[in-house]
């Protein structure tokens, strides 16, 4: 002999149950499963690992000069070295503030714990405009290189570099350091 038992969960009496203990615990009475709400609150009360929100931060190091560079123009009309170096308006501390406040650390980099230094090279023209920003050296990936170039490309005008009292186009390399913080 074979007995077959069936359950109809769409029965009005089940869905309109006055037993609130199942509903208060997050039970899904229509499917017979515990809901995600119950599971997540259950994990909190059982001492599951606490998750901390990581975030990234960017800082800028002082610009360095190539000590072996000579004050001469290259074939593109840009100087590597000048008598007076280009300067960010407000100086180094203002540059650091600009980088810190404008870099948006890419979520992919945070998720992958990606950090390091991106060297962005750009040109400051005779009028102080920033152009031709690009990463030189090894790339970090996960959007950090692109973010560094984006922020540098949007910089306000600099004070131009000069040779013999005349403003000239100057190549500048800016090291931007990305670091994960917890």
Buried (B, 14 or more C-beta within 10 A) or exposed (E): EEEEEEEEEEEEEEEEEEEEEEEEEBBBBEEEEBBEEBEEEEEEEEEEEEEEEEEBBBBBEEBEEEEEEEEEEEEEEBBBBBEBBBBBEEEEEEBBEBBEEBBEBBEEBBEEEBBBBBBBBBBBBBEBBBEBBBBEEEBBBBBBBBBBBBBBBEBEEBBBBBBEEEBBBBBBBBBBBBEBEE
